[in-house]
Amino acid sequence: MSAAAQTSRRKRAPTWLLGVGPLLLILIGIAAFAALGGPGLGERRGPPAEQLVVERTVLKPGTIALTLRNDGPDPVTIAQAQVNDAFAQFTGPDGPIGRLERATVTVRQPWIEGEAYEVVLLTASGGTIAHAIDVAVATPEADLSFFGLMALLGVYVGVIPVALGMLWLPWVRRVPPWAMRALMALTVGLLAFLAVDATFEGFELAGEGSQAFGGAALVPLGALAAYLLLAGVSSWLERRREAAREGGAAGGTVALLVAVGIGLHNLGEGVAIGAAYAAGALALGAFLVVGFALHNTTEGLAVVAPIAHPRGAGAGHVTGGGGPPVRLPALRRLALLGLVAGAPAILGAWIGAAAFDASLAAFLFGFGAGAIAQVIVQLAPALRDEHGRILHPMAVTGLLTGMALMFVTGLLVSV
């Protein structure tokens, strides 16, 4: 190397400095702007922007406690409280609630179970924050028996229905190839309905949560995160097992991904169930349990369909019917798939009942929708017929039947 080249190399700035330099300049500019008091902005005019979101309601004998979060840019001070247009005594934060801070306001108000109430909080600047309680029910104590009840509810609506649906595996193993493709299309239809349902549930919950945390944007963000994460997991599983097949992933890998996608959906569903129970809005009864069981039993079919064909068949050419008998997967493996798909409903019920947050629930529903979308991409090659078509008449019939089945059974569920 020549002397001139060595001198030029020594004079070049380090790579790390080229990366950190612009960032330091930005920080210095922001610090200077703040130190000078925001030159050029002038004094703020108009009333303060006060936005409080009620994140949780706890009803105990003689009191109504509201957990609030300041969703606006200005601090908010609670001055008075009203219940059904009558002023009531309350206890709350000593000072103003700052941006994104949480505070609990406890209103002393005798209430009657089953009646409706409207709580209005008046701020120091004259603003009002109204919160409606459609049906007053005492909030359950978060003790061991309560979490046991939530676990039992998660088993009823998640684990048992999925396990019952997986009992279709021996029958699915014996169907002819054209019927197998129809069943795979039915599975995709079931998952597509779940993805759409989770997305709308997420958007609905996002409207109830703090908009400062992203609001409705949390749903697509959760979906994108889940899609990318599950795509990475799928790639890792395929490489580890060396089980890639022409036109799609191996049946066992896809079955695991289906179980993960359904499990994430059931996690969000469990959050909604637990929150509704804690708020007294969930009518626990035999009809509801039966409705969830019918609705979620089809998820078990979606889990076992990808592993119903023998190892040697490609994803686009499944075999069955008159083929040689095949050994069923180990019971331990089937049990694991069932737990992955159904058990998250238990965790979701715990989260929803003990620490429900609308923004978190919206993100989880979006996460479930994104995971299901990635699973659909994995399953799509299995729908191909002898001519390589995905949307052939049999596949379209299966897709529409799956969506219709989930819609009909969903009518039996009322939260």
KOLZAFI-201881 format. One line per field, with one value per residue (C-alpha): x, y, z; residue number from 0. Coordinates in steps of 0.25 Angstrom, whole numbers, plus 5000, padded with zeros to 4 digits. Example, Ala and Ser with C-alpha at 12.3 -4.5 7.8 and 13.67 -1.06 7.14 Angstrom:
BEGIN
c1 c(5049:5055)
c2 c(4982:4996)
c3 c(5031:5029)
k c(0:1)
end
This chain:
BEGIN
c1 c(5000:5006:5008:4997:4987:4992:4990:4976:4972:4977:4969:4956:4946:4942:4930:4923:4925:4918:4906:4905:4909:4895:4888:4896:4893:4878:4879:4886:4876:4864:4871:4874:4859:4854:4864:4860:4845:4841:4844:4834:4822:4817:4807:4796:4782:4769:4764:4772:4771:4766:4764:4762:4760:4753:4761:4755:4743:4743:4729:4730:4719:4717:4728:4730:4745:4749:4764:4767:4778:4781:4780:4782:4794:4790:4789:4775:4770:4757:4749:4735:4728:4713:4705:4692:4692:4694:4707:4715:4727:4740:4755:4765:4779:4784:4789:4787:4788:4799:4800:4799:4798:4788:4780:4768:4756:4747:4733:4725:4712:4702:4698:4688:4692:4686:4683:4690:4698:4705:4717:4722:4735:4736:4750:4755:4754:4739:4741:4733:4737:4725:4725:4713:4711:4700:4698:4704:4710:4721:4735:4740:4752:4764:4767:4771:4757:4754:4767:4762:4749:4756:4764:4752:4745:4757:4757:4742:4743:4757:4764:4751:4745:4759:4761:4748:4750:4763:4756:4753:4767:4764:4753:4761:4772:4763:4756:4760:4769:4758:4751:4765:4767:4752:4755:4768:4760:4750:4761:4766:4751:4751:4764:4760:4747:4755:4765:4754:4747:4759:4762:4749:4749:4762:4758:4746:4754:4764:4753:4751:4766:4776:4778:4792:4797:4793:4778:4774:4788:4791:4783:4791:4804:4801:4797:4810:4818:4811:4812:4827:4830:4822:4829:4842:4838:4833:4846:4854:4845:4846:4861:4863:4854:4858:4844:4841:4832:4829:4819:4818:4823:4822:4809:4815:4821:4808:4800:4808:4807:4792:4791:4800:4791:4778:4784:4788:4773:4768:4777:4771:4757:4760:4764:4751:4743:4751:4749:4734:4733:4740:4731:4718:4715:4717:4704:4711:4701:4700:4696:4708:4717:4710:4711:4726:4728:4722:4729:4743:4741:4744:4757:4762:4758:4767:4779:4778:4775:4790:4795:4784:4792:4804:4819:4822:4811:4814:4806:4798:4796:4790:4786:4776:4764:4770:4784:4792:4789:4797:4801:4794:4803:4807:4796:4806:4808:4794:4792:4803:4796:4783:4789:4796:4783:4773:4781:4784:4769:4772:4784:4775:4764:4774:4779:4765:4759:4771:4778:4769:4775:4767:4780:4787:4775:4774:4789:4786:4775:4783:4794:4785:4780:4794:4798:4786:4788:4802:4797:4787:4799:4805:4793:4789:4798:4791:4778:4785:4778:4784:4785:4792:4780:4777:4763:4757:4742:4744:4754:4744:4733:4741:4745:4731:4726:4737:4734:4719:4721:4728:4718:4706:4713:4717:4703:4702:4712:4708:4717)
c2 c(5000:5014:5025:5033:5022:5020:5035:5035:5023:5029:5042:5035:5036:5024:5016:5017:5032:5034:5026:5033:5047:5050:5045:5053:5066:5063:5061:5074:5081:5076:5080:5094:5095:5091:5100:5112:5109:5106:5119:5123:5115:5126:5124:5113:5118:5111:5101:5089:5076:5067:5052:5042:5027:5018:5005:4997:4997:4990:4989:4986:4988:5003:5007:5009:5009:5014:5012:5024:5027:5041:5040:5054:5064:5072:5068:5066:5069:5062:5072:5065:5052:5049:5036:5037:5052:5052:5057:5047:5047:5041:5039:5040:5045:5057:5065:5065:5052:5054:5049:5034:5033:5024:5027:5021:5029:5022:5027:5025:5020:5010:5002:4991:4978:4978:4993:5002:5014:5025:5031:5045:5051:5066:5072:5085:5092:5088:5076:5063:5049:5039:5024:5015:5003:4995:4984:4986:4973:4971:4969:4956:4955:4951:4939:4925:4920:4931:4927:4913:4917:4924:4912:4903:4913:4912:4897:4897:4907:4904:4890:4881:4886:4885:4871:4866:4872:4864:4851:4853:4849:4834:4837:4848:4837:4829:4839:4839:4850:4859:4858:4861:4874:4878:4876:4885:4895:4894:4896:4909:4914:4912:4919:4931:4933:4933:4943:4953:4951:4954:4966:4972:4969:4975:4988:4989:4987:4997:5008:5006:5007:5018:5024:5029:5015:5014:5011:5003:5003:4992:4982:4982:4984:4971:4964:4968:4964:4950:4948:4950:4943:4931:4931:4931:4919:4912:4913:4909:4896:4892:4894:4886:4875:4874:4871:4881:4876:4880:4891:4893:4889:4876:4872:4871:4885:4891:4884:4891:4904:4903:4899:4912:4921:4915:4916:4931:4933:4926:4934:4947:4940:4936:4951:4956:4945:4947:4962:4960:4951:4961:4972:4963:4964:4949:4940:4927:4916:4902:4909:4917:4906:4898:4909:4911:4896:4895:4907:4903:4888:4891:4896:4882:4878:4889:4884:4869:4871:4875:4862:4853:4848:4839:4844:4841:4849:4863:4875:4876:4861:4855:4840:4833:4823:4811:4813:4805:4807:4817:4819:4830:4840:4837:4841:4849:4858:4859:4863:4874:4880:4880:4888:4897:4901:4901:4904:4918:4921:4918:4928:4938:4937:4940:4952:4957:4955:4960:4971:4974:4985:4989:4993:4980:4971:4979:4975:4961:4959:4965:4956:4944:4949:4950:4937:4930:4938:4932:4918:4920:4923:4910:4902:4908:4898:4886:4891:4888:4878:4870:4882:4891:4899:4905:4911:4899:4896:4886:4896:4908:4899:4895:4909:4915:4903:4905:4920:4917:4906:4916:4927:4918:4912:4926:4930:4921:4929:4942:4950)
c3 c(5000:4996:5006:5000:5002:5017:5020:5013:5022:5034:5032:5029:5041:5049:5044:5057:5058:5044:5050:5063:5059:5052:5065:5074:5066:5066:5081:5083:5074:5083:5096:5091:5086:5100:5108:5100:5103:5089:5082:5071:5077:5086:5097:5095:5093:5096:5106:5110:5103:5114:5110:5120:5117:5127:5126:5137:5146:5160:5167:5182:5193:5194:5184:5169:5166:5152:5147:5138:5128:5123:5108:5104:5104:5117:5131:5137:5151:5156:5163:5165:5163:5159:5159:5151:5152:5167:5173:5181:5190:5184:5186:5176:5172:5180:5168:5153:5145:5135:5121:5120:5135:5142:5154:5161:5166:5176:5177:5189:5184:5189:5176:5174:5166:5152:5151:5141:5145:5139:5145:5141:5146:5145:5143:5149:5136:5134:5125:5127:5126:5125:5127:5126:5135:5127:5138:5152:5157:5168:5163:5167:5176:5169:5179:5176:5174:5164:5156:5157:5151:5140:5137:5137:5127:5118:5118:5115:5103:5098:5102:5102:5088:5081:5087:5082:5068:5067:5069:5054:5050:5048:5039:5031:5029:5021:5011:4997:4991:4985:4999:5006:4997:5001:5016:5014:5008:5019:5029:5021:5021:5036:5039:5029:5037:5050:5045:5040:5053:5061:5053:5056:5070:5071:5064:5074:5086:5080:5080:5095:5099:5100:5086:5091:5090:5075:5076:5063:5058:5069:5061:5048:5056:5064:5051:5044:5056:5057:5042:5042:5055:5050:5037:5044:5052:5040:5033:5045:5047:5032:5032:5046:5042:5027:5023:5012:5002:4988:4988:5003:5017:5023:5030:5044:5043:5037:5048:5058:5051:5051:5065:5069:5060:5067:5080:5078:5074:5086:5095:5090:5091:5106:5109:5104:5112:5125:5124:5121:5133:5143:5138:5140:5125:5123:5125:5129:5126:5119:5106:5105:5108:5097:5088:5090:5089:5075:5070:5074:5072:5057:5061:5065:5051:5045:5054:5050:5035:5031:5037:5031:5019:5019:5020:5006:4999:4994:5000:4987:4984:4997:4997:5005:5003:4997:5000:5010:5025:5032:5046:5054:5061:5075:5085:5092:5080:5078:5092:5090:5078:5085:5097:5088:5081:5093:5106:5102:5105:5120:5120:5113:5123:5134:5127:5124:5138:5146:5138:5125:5116:5104:5096:5100:5096:5082:5080:5084:5074:5063:5067:5066:5052:5047:5051:5045:5032:5031:5034:5022:5013:5018:5015:5002:4993:4999:4992:4978:4969:4958:4949:4959:4962:4976:4974:4967:4969:4981:4988:4986:4992:5004:5007:5006:5015:5025:5027:5027:5038:5047:5044:5048:5061:5064:5065:5078:5085:5092:5101)
k c(0:1:2:3:4:5:6:7:8:9:10:11:12:13:14:15:16:17:18:19:20:21:22:23:24:25:26:27:28:29:30:31:32:33:34:35:36:37:38:39:40:41:42:43:44:45:46:47:48:49:50:51:52:53:54:55:56:57:58:59:60:61:62:63:64:65:66:67:68:69:70:71:72:73:74:75:76:77:78:79:80:81:82:83:84:85:86:87:88:89:90:91:92:93:94:95:96:97:98:99:100:101:102:103:104:105:106:107:108:109:110:111:112:113:114:115:116:117:118:119:120:121:122:123:124:125:126:127:128:129:130:131:132:133:134:135:136:137:138:139:140:141:142:143:144:145:146:147:148:149:150:151:152:153:154:155:156:157:158:159:160:161:162:163:164:165:166:167:168:169:170:171:172:173:174:175:176:177:178:179:180:181:182:183:184:185:186:187:188:189:190:191:192:193:194:195:196:197:198:199:200:201:202:203:204:205:206:207:208:209:210:211:212:213:214:215:216:217:218:219:220:221:222:223:224:225:226:227:228:229:230:231:232:233:234:235:236:237:238:239:240:241:242:243:244:245:246:247:248:249:250:251:252:253:254:255:256:257:258:259:260:261:262:263:264:265:266:267:268:269:270:271:272:273:274:275:276:277:278:279:280:281:282:283:284:285:286:287:288:289:290:291:292:293:294:295:296:297:298:299:300:301:302:303:304:305:306:307:308:309:310:311:312:313:314:315:316:317:318:319:320:321:322:323:324:325:326:327:328:329:330:331:332:333:334:335:336:337:338:339:340:341:342:343:344:345:346:347:348:349:350:351:352:353:354:355:356:357:358:359:360:361:362:363:364:365:366:367:368:369:370:371:372:373:374:375:376:377:378:379:380:381:382:383:384:385:386:387:388:389:390:391:392:393:394:395:396:397:398:399:400:401:402:403:404:405:406:407:408:409:410:411:412:413:414)
end
